[in-house]
Amino acid sequence: MNIQQRLNIKFPLVIDGGLSNELENQGCDLNHKLWTARLLDSHVQAIKNVHLNYMRAGAQCIASASYQASIPGLIENGYSKKEAKALLNKSIILVKETREAYYKEKGKEEDVYIVASIGPYGAYKADGSEYRGNYGLSFNDLKEFHQERLEIFDKSVADIIAFETIPDKIEAEVIAELTMNCDKPCWVSFSCKDDQHISDGTPISKVANLFADHPSFFAIGANCIPPDFVPGIIASLKEYTKEKHIIIYPNSGGYYDSKGKKWYANNEKFALKNHVDLWRKLGADIIGGCCKIGSSEIAELKSHINSQKSS
């Protein structure tokens, strides 16, 4: 049974936008090595508010607040291993509880999927290296870093596991190996230095090939990339991903200050809805946003896609 049959996914699929910007809009301070994961222990309602806003906007995939929540990172910030594992599970439960509240509010169940977010090793470093790659670590080092968190999420109530902002070829190889017997369907999205290469300089076609026939992955794509990169990335992925779906969720343009833990967007507001028709025509069928794209932009995107369906 394939992913579409298992989860009854109907494409195109709209996913959520950035978590950090929506939390900052509520007054949350994210200037911390754990970034949004810091709030799993202190600002639960703020996280659930963001999840609910994205559901109300029409997002069908809601990512957990676990991108920066690695076990080593949590332990280094004062949590025991048992507490770290509990926080990872808690990130998934928060989406589940919010989805239940949303279904009650709507008076019916809709196609909303819980996505367990797994950030790269660079997110744990919290130094911007998720946009550079080339960590200088071995395959086994990266395998040890990722393995336990993946096992926790694979046993959780999440519907999908997402490996996000992957900048490094060796890290992609580790993910491909670790997920060979993964029970849950997965997607992988890369960070890119241009429209042909991931952040460590590897051609995106080369890392896409790692997942083109992979039994656990239903989608391959890129996230937190400048919008200008998107058409070229889709074209490259379309050539090499065979029957996999293509997922695209760019940032709004701008740059990330790794020291201040802030994203600085371009002055000109970026509107997803103005680009989605071209991206879909090129082959992307899972679309959303990353840093500095919020629930209002996702609502506009969803409304636009719905209007195209009915026209």
C-alpha positions in Angstrom: 0.0 0.0 0.0 1.5 3.4 -1.0 1.5 6.6 1.0 -1.5 8.1 -0.8 -3.6 5.0 0.0 -2.3 4.8 3.6 -3.1 8.4 4.5 -5.7 9.1 1.9 -3.8 12.2 0.8 -5.3 14.3 -1.9 -3.0 16.5 -3.9 -2.1 19.3 -4.1 -1.3 19.3 -0.4 -1.0 22.6 1.5 1.4 22.5 4.4 1.9 25.0 7.2 4.4 28.0 7.3 7.0 29.1 9.8 6.6 28.3 13.5 9.2 30.8 14.8 7.6 33.9 13.3 4.2 33.0 14.5 5.6 32.4 18.0 7.4 35.7 17.9 4.1 37.4 17.0 2.8 36.2 20.3 5.8 37.8 22.1 7.9 34.7 22.6 11.7 35.1 22.9 13.5 32.6 20.7 17.0 33.8 21.2 18.2 30.5 22.6 20.1 27.5 21.4 16.9 25.4 21.5 15.0 28.1 19.6 11.3 27.0 19.3 11.9 23.8 21.2 12.7 25.9 24.3 8.9 26.6 24.5 7.9 22.9 24.7 8.5 23.1 28.5 7.3 26.7 29.1 4.9 28.0 26.5 2.7 25.1 25.5 -0.3 27.2 24.7 1.6 29.5 22.4 2.7 26.4 20.4 -0.8 25.1 20.2 -2.1 28.5 19.2 0.2 28.5 16.2 -0.8 24.9 15.2 -4.5 25.9 15.4 -4.0 29.1 13.4 -2.4 27.0 10.6 -5.2 24.5 10.7 -7.8 27.3 10.5 -5.8 28.7 7.5 -6.3 25.4 5.7 -2.9 23.7 6.2 -3.2 20.0 5.9 0.2 19.1 7.4 1.2 20.6 10.8 4.8 20.2 11.9 5.7 19.6 15.5 7.9 22.0 17.5 10.8 19.6 17.4 13.0 20.9 14.6 15.6 22.0 17.2 14.7 19.4 19.8 17.5 16.9 19.5 18.3 14.6 22.5 21.9 15.9 22.7 20.7 19.5 22.5 18.1 19.1 25.2 20.6 17.3 27.5 23.1 20.0 27.1 20.5 22.5 28.1 19.8 20.8 31.5 17.3 18.1 30.7 17.8 14.4 31.6 17.7 11.9 28.8 14.3 10.7 30.1 13.0 14.3 30.1 14.4 14.9 26.6 12.6 11.9 25.2 9.4 13.0 26.9 9.7 16.5 25.3 10.1 14.9 21.9 6.9 12.9 22.4 5.2 16.0 23.9 5.8 17.9 20.6 3.8 15.3 18.8 1.0 15.2 21.4 0.6 19.0 21.2 -0.3 18.7 17.5 -2.6 15.8 18.2 -4.5 17.7 20.9 -4.7 20.8 18.8 -6.1 18.7 15.9 -8.7 17.2 18.2 -9.8 20.7 19.3 -9.9 21.8 15.6 -12.1 18.9 14.6 -14.4 19.7 17.5 -14.5 23.4 16.4 -15.3 22.4 12.8 -17.8 19.7 13.8 -16.1 17.2 11.5 -12.8 15.5 10.8 -10.7 16.8 7.9 -7.5 15.7 6.3 -5.0 17.2 8.8 -1.7 15.2 9.2 0.7 15.3 12.2 4.2 15.8 11.0 7.2 15.0 13.2 9.8 17.6 12.4 13.4 16.4 12.4 16.0 19.2 11.9 19.6 18.6 10.7 22.7 18.3 12.8 23.2 22.0 11.9 20.1 22.9 13.8 21.5 21.3 17.0 24.7 23.4 16.5 22.6 26.5 16.3 25.3 28.3 14.3 23.7 28.6 10.9 25.4 25.4 9.6 22.1 24.1 8.4 22.7 26.5 5.6 26.3 25.4 5.0 26.6 21.7 5.6 30.1 20.3 5.5 30.0 19.5 9.2 33.3 17.6 9.2 31.6 14.6 10.9 31.7 11.0 9.9 28.8 8.9 8.7 28.7 7.1 12.0 28.7 10.3 14.0 25.7 11.6 12.1 24.0 8.2 12.4 24.3 8.3 16.2 23.0 11.8 16.3 19.8 11.0 14.3 19.0 7.4 15.2 17.3 7.7 18.6 15.1 10.7 17.8 13.9 8.9 14.6 13.1 5.8 16.6 11.0 7.9 19.1 9.1 9.5 16.3 8.5 6.3 14.4 6.8 4.9 17.5 4.8 8.1 18.1 1.3 9.1 17.0 2.7 11.2 14.1 1.4 10.5 10.6 4.5 11.6 8.8 8.2 12.1 9.6 9.9 15.1 7.9 13.6 15.6 7.6 14.0 19.3 7.1 16.6 21.7 5.8 19.2 19.0 5.2 22.3 20.7 3.8 24.9 17.9 3.7 25.4 14.8 1.4 26.7 12.6 4.2 23.7 13.5 6.4 21.4 12.6 3.5 23.1 9.2 3.2 22.6 8.6 6.9 18.9 9.5 6.7 18.4 7.2 3.7 20.0 4.3 5.6 18.3 4.8 8.9 14.8 5.0 7.4 15.0 1.8 5.3 12.8 0.0 7.8 10.8 3.1 9.0 7.2 2.4 9.7 5.9 5.9 9.0 6.0 7.6 5.6 8.6 10.3 5.3 9.6 13.3 3.3 13.1 15.0 3.0 13.7 18.6 2.1 17.1 20.2 1.5 18.6 23.6 2.1 20.2 24.9 -1.1 23.0 27.3 -2.0 21.4 27.9 -5.5 18.8 26.2 -7.7 21.1 23.3 -8.6 23.0 22.4 -5.4 22.3 21.8 -1.8 24.2 23.9 0.8 27.4 21.8 0.9 27.8 22.1 -2.9 26.5 18.6 -3.8 24.2 18.7 -6.9 20.6 18.3 -5.7 20.2 15.6 -8.4 22.8 13.4 -6.6 21.1 13.5 -3.2 17.6 13.2 -4.8 18.8 9.9 -6.2 19.3 8.5 -2.7 15.5 8.7 -2.2 14.1 8.2 -5.7 13.4 4.5 -5.1 13.4 4.6 -1.3 10.4 2.7 0.1 9.8 5.1 3.1 9.8 8.4 1.2 6.9 9.8 -0.6 8.2 13.3 -1.2 11.5 15.0 -1.9 12.1 18.7 -2.0 13.6 21.9 -0.5 12.7 24.2 2.3 13.9 27.6 3.7 15.2 28.5 0.3 14.8 31.9 -1.4 11.7 31.9 -3.7 13.9 32.6 -6.7 15.5 29.2 -6.4 12.2 27.3 -6.6 11.7 26.8 -10.3 15.2 25.5 -11.0 15.0 23.2 -8.0 11.7 21.7 -9.1 13.0 21.2 -12.6 16.1 19.3 -11.2 13.9 17.2 -8.8 11.4 16.4 -11.5 14.1 14.8 -13.6 15.5 12.6 -10.9 12.7 11.8 -8.4 10.7 9.5 -10.7 7.3 8.8 -9.1 7.9 10.8 -5.8 6.0 13.9 -5.0 7.8 17.2 -5.0 7.6 19.3 -1.8 8.5 23.0 -1.8 8.3 25.4 1.2 10.5 28.4 0.8 11.2 31.3 3.1 10.0 34.8 2.2 13.5 35.9 1.1 16.1 37.6 3.3 18.7 36.2 5.6 19.1 34.4 9.0 21.2 35.9 11.8 22.4 32.8 13.6 23.8 34.8 16.5 20.7 36.7 17.2 18.4 33.8 16.2 16.3 36.0 14.0 15.2 36.0 10.4 15.4 39.2 8.5 13.0 39.3 5.6 13.2 41.4 2.4 11.3 44.6 2.6 9.0 43.5 -0.2 6.2 41.2 1.0 6.4 37.8 -0.7 3.0 36.2 -1.6 3.0 32.5 -2.1 -0.3 32.7 -3.9 1.4 34.6 -6.8 3.8 31.8 -7.5 1.9 28.6 -6.8 0.4 28.2 -10.3 3.9 28.2 -11.9 5.3 25.8 -9.2 2.4 23.4 -9.7 2.8 23.5 -13.4 6.5 22.7 -13.1 5.6 19.7 -10.9 5.4 20.6 -7.2 2.3 19.3 -5.5 3.1 19.8 -1.8 3.5 23.5 -1.1 3.8 25.7 2.0 6.1 28.1 3.6 9.1 28.4 6.0 10.6 31.4 7.8 8.6 34.6 7.8 5.7 33.0 6.0 2.8 32.8 8.4 -0.8 31.7 8.7 -2.2 34.6 6.7 -0.1 33.7 3.7 -1.0 30.0 4.0 -4.7 31.0 4.1 -4.2 33.0 0.9 -2.4 30.1 -0.7 -5.2 27.6 0.3 -7.9 30.0 -1.0 -6.1 30.4 -4.3 -5.7 26.7 -4.8 -9.4 26.1 -3.9 -10.4 28.8 -6.4 -8.4 27.1 -9.1 -10.1 23.8 -8.4 -13.5 25.3 -8.8 -12.8 27.3 -11.9 
